[in-house]
Amino acid sequence: MSKTRIAVAGAGYIGLAHIGAAQQSATVALCAVVDPSPVAKAHADAAGVPLYTSLADLFANDKPDGVVLATPNQLHVPHALECIAAGVPMLLEKPIALTVAEGQALARAADEAKATILIGHHRAHSPIMAKAKQVVDSGVLGRIVGVMGSATFFKPDHYFDEGPWRKAPGAGPILLNMIHEVHNLRMLCGEIVAVQAFTSHAVRGFAVEDTVSIGLRFASGALGTFFLSDTAACARSWEQTSQENKAYPSYDDEDCYTVCGTHGSLAIPTMRIKTYPRDADRSWWKPFEVGVVGMVRDDPIKQQMEHFGRVVRGQAQPLVSARDGLANLRVTEAIVTAAKSNTTIEVHHP
């Protein structure tokens, strides 16, 4: 089988991860890099592929089988529309758009053109998350009562000094980090239909929050709590527990999600499970059966690239559709609104 030809637009941090995944793939081949920055040429040369300064330049000279859009967030919608006009399938990095309104317009355009879009929520391709979802869906935990989650980490001062925009409105951990968590929570517990939130910037004093406490209600009636902070010296985050991104130190005694049901609970990503024996009397005075669910670890960026190749070849439907990306953005935007208004925000998913 000839390899599926993929171009990567955007040679920043995440773009380079996609370039590496394409280069290492047995089924996908990197065919071009698209980026107007001077440093991009070195990356294209190292990969042995041509560099184009724009998508228009790429499409005028070549038509790849698919394009990864790893460009800045504000360019996601215009670049996606260029790919739709060219009839080229895309892997569009999250978020799908800056606002729900823009995301809705893009989703409509994609539907009308029957365009192929995979949204780059790479954790959806994590074997750990796939196994966790399998356990939850199996019913071994009973009816899901709720989920407790956290994303707590300490971003150093130079992170903000090197990118002053990170201190200003439009940044903050809700918009920069929470959208990853929203997709994981939706995978585990279903649609989020209402949110509440408290925010604080008491530690750093920036114009944006540094710490957030979030309440969630799911369509099933399950409830959730989530604690988010980029100033907490605590390892209860996906990056510091999953061992999937080797750039982060990892701690195998920590979890960032616990899903609780009427018959048991699952801690993720250690996959420690506690359940009552079948047909036994359930009580807090009774002991659990305790174990660890077997699973494998693999790079979700690599898995995502293989999946994108299958999507481009018509062998699979996008695991994370444009509508999924829009739902994640809708919940994230609702959290921002809830924190500002000090009210419960209902989330409507058309």
QUISULWO-V261005 format. One record per residue. N is the residue number from 1. RES is the residue in one small letter. SS is DSSP state (h for helix, s for strand, l for the rest). Layout:
# QUISULWO-V261005
n;res;ss
N;RES;SS
N;RES;SS
This chain:
# QUISULWO-V261005
n;res;ss
1;m;l
2;s;l
3;k;l
4;t;s
5;r;s
6;i;s
7;a;s
8;v;s
9;a;s
10;g;l
11;a;l
12;g;l
13;y;h
14;i;h
15;g;h
16;l;h
17;a;h
18;h;h
19;i;h
20;g;h
21;a;h
22;a;h
23;q;h
24;q;h
25;s;l
26;a;l
27;t;l
28;v;s
29;a;s
30;l;s
31;c;s
32;a;s
33;v;s
34;v;s
35;d;l
36;p;l
37;s;l
38;p;l
39;v;l
40;a;h
41;k;h
42;a;h
43;h;h
44;a;h
45;d;h
46;a;h
47;a;h
48;g;l
49;v;l
50;p;s
51;l;s
52;y;s
53;t;l
54;s;l
55;l;h
56;a;h
57;d;h
58;l;h
59;f;h
60;a;h
61;n;h
62;d;l
63;k;l
64;p;l
65;d;l
66;g;s
67;v;s
68;v;s
69;l;s
70;a;l
71;t;l
72;p;l
73;n;h
74;q;h
75;l;h
76;h;h
77;v;h
78;p;h
79;h;h
80;a;h
81;l;h
82;e;h
83;c;h
84;i;h
85;a;h
86;a;h
87;g;l
88;v;l
89;p;s
90;m;s
91;l;s
92;l;s
93;e;s
94;k;l
95;p;l
96;i;l
97;a;l
98;l;l
99;t;l
100;v;h
101;a;h
102;e;h
103;g;h
104;q;h
105;a;h
106;l;h
107;a;h
108;r;h
109;a;h
110;a;h
111;d;h
112;e;h
113;a;h
114;k;l
115;a;l
116;t;l
117;i;s
118;l;s
119;i;s
120;g;s
121;h;l
122;h;h
123;r;h
124;a;h
125;h;h
126;s;l
127;p;h
128;i;h
129;m;h
130;a;h
131;k;h
132;a;h
133;k;h
134;q;h
135;v;h
136;v;h
137;d;h
138;s;h
139;g;l
140;v;l
141;l;l
142;g;l
143;r;l
144;i;s
145;v;s
146;g;s
147;v;s
148;m;s
149;g;s
150;s;s
151;a;s
152;t;s
153;f;l
154;f;s
155;k;l
156;p;l
157;d;h
158;h;h
159;y;h
160;f;h
161;d;h
162;e;h
163;g;l
164;p;h
165;w;h
166;r;h
167;k;h
168;a;l
169;p;l
170;g;l
171;a;l
172;g;l
173;p;h
174;i;h
175;l;h
176;l;h
177;n;h
178;m;h
179;i;h
180;h;h
181;e;h
182;v;h
183;h;h
184;n;h
185;l;h
186;r;h
187;m;h
188;l;h
189;c;h
190;g;l
191;e;l
192;i;s
193;v;s
194;a;s
195;v;s
196;q;s
197;a;s
198;f;s
199;t;s
200;s;s
201;h;l
202;a;l
203;v;l
204;r;l
205;g;l
206;f;l
207;a;l
208;v;l
209;e;l
210;d;l
211;t;s
212;v;s
213;s;s
214;i;s
215;g;s
216;l;s
217;r;s
218;f;s
219;a;l
220;s;l
221;g;l
222;a;l
223;l;s
224;g;s
225;t;s
226;f;s
227;f;s
228;l;s
229;s;s
230;d;l
231;t;s
232;a;l
233;a;l
234;c;l
235;a;l
236;r;l
237;s;l
238;w;h
239;e;h
240;q;h
241;t;h
242;s;l
243;q;l
244;e;l
245;n;l
246;k;l
247;a;l
248;y;l
249;p;l
250;s;l
251;y;l
252;d;l
253;d;l
254;e;l
255;d;l
256;c;l
257;y;s
258;t;s
259;v;s
260;c;s
261;g;s
262;t;l
263;h;l
264;g;s
265;s;s
266;l;s
267;a;s
268;i;s
269;p;l
270;t;l
271;m;l
272;r;s
273;i;s
274;k;s
275;t;s
276;y;l
277;p;l
278;r;l
279;d;l
280;a;l
281;d;l
282;r;l
283;s;l
284;w;l
285;w;l
286;k;l
287;p;l
288;f;l
289;e;s
290;v;s
291;g;s
292;v;s
293;v;l
294;g;l
295;m;l
296;v;l
297;r;l
298;d;l
299;d;l
300;p;h
301;i;h
302;k;h
303;q;h
304;q;h
305;m;h
306;e;h
307;h;h
308;f;h
309;g;h
310;r;h
311;v;h
312;v;h
313;r;l
314;g;l
315;q;l
316;a;l
317;q;l
318;p;l
319;l;l
320;v;l
321;s;l
322;a;h
323;r;h
324;d;h
325;g;h
326;l;h
327;a;h
328;n;h
329;l;h
330;r;h
331;v;h
332;t;h
333;e;h
334;a;h
335;i;h
336;v;h
337;t;h
338;a;h
339;a;h
340;k;h
341;s;h
342;n;l
343;t;l
344;t;l
345;i;s
346;e;s
347;v;l
348;h;l
349;h;l
350;p;l
